[in-house]
Amino acid sequence: MDALISAAKHIQHYYLTGALKGNLGLAGQLNIQGEDVLRMDQIAQEITLHYLRASGRVIHAVSEEADEIIQLNPEGRYFVYFDPLDGSSNVPHGLPVGFLFGIAKRNLEGPEDGRLRAGKDYIAAGMFVIPTGTFTLALKEAGTWRFHIDETMNFVKPTRMILPEDPSSWELSFNAANAYAYSEAIQRWIVQNEKKYAFRYLGALAADFHRVLANGGLFMYPAIVNHPDPKKNRPEGKLRLMYEGAVVAFMCREAGGDAVDETGAPILEVQPKKIHQRTALYVGSKPLVQDIARILRG
Ligand code: AFP
């Protein structure tokens, strides 16, 4: 955890000062000094790997930014699955991005085969919303907690997050511009429910889920199945299972909520077959997720 917290603080520093240094551009651009601009997500990746490697505690890591599993220390105790800078379309604007992670522990009872873990086998999952200085951490069977950064750059004052039962604060969060391409069943659900709740969408999973966790409601990124150009359909969903879907599903479960995929199956039960596996995602207050799950199961 210390390694991840140090990495997040370091990334936050770069992000806050990045606009001044011209670091918030795209790779391949030049800044005003004519130097190559390193993409923020590449910087975030390097920072995170530095701290994970230095900790000596991590056997291997899976990152959004790497094609293969990153082998670190075979003698380590943990597996870390992370996306150090999620929501990159917000970067040029200096708006919130996420650093999402899930942690699993090696088998301590026998040989360890290094297999990819499903969300139900994570021991912790969390997210930093950068550069807001908020950190949400869920520990297995110990709840979901939100911290705020103080003037000494420490994450302090944990508050337990429990999804509110009263629907008056609930929000819906999804990319409304895609709704025409969702399945007919999900389109019908939206028409029946959208007027009951407020609608919010920032385009960065950590920031959008941060709100849903506090206010209740539903974040969804459904499968795209009705695009007029069938090549643009995403029947498997857009978000990544190991370091997006399972991470928020884990935090949500510990806060009393639920999460399912496009088949209505619990996200935490899905066994990843490959590191960058995609998933559709419906996550948030139990009554809404279970209502959707019933529809998805048909
Ligand atoms: P990027 O990191 O590629 O911008 O994707 C962010 C993300 O994976 C997730 O954080 C958002 O919830 C989702 O994609 C937003 O996707 P749309 O831009 O299609 O709404």
Boltz pocket constraint, residues with backbone or C-beta under 6 A from the ligand:
constraints:
  - pocket:
      binder: B
      contacts: [[A, 85], [A, 86], [A, 87], [A, 88], [A, 89], [A, 90], [A, 175], [A, 203], [A, 204], [A, 205], [A, 206], [A, 208], [A, 221], [A, 238], [A, 239]]
      max_distance: 6.0
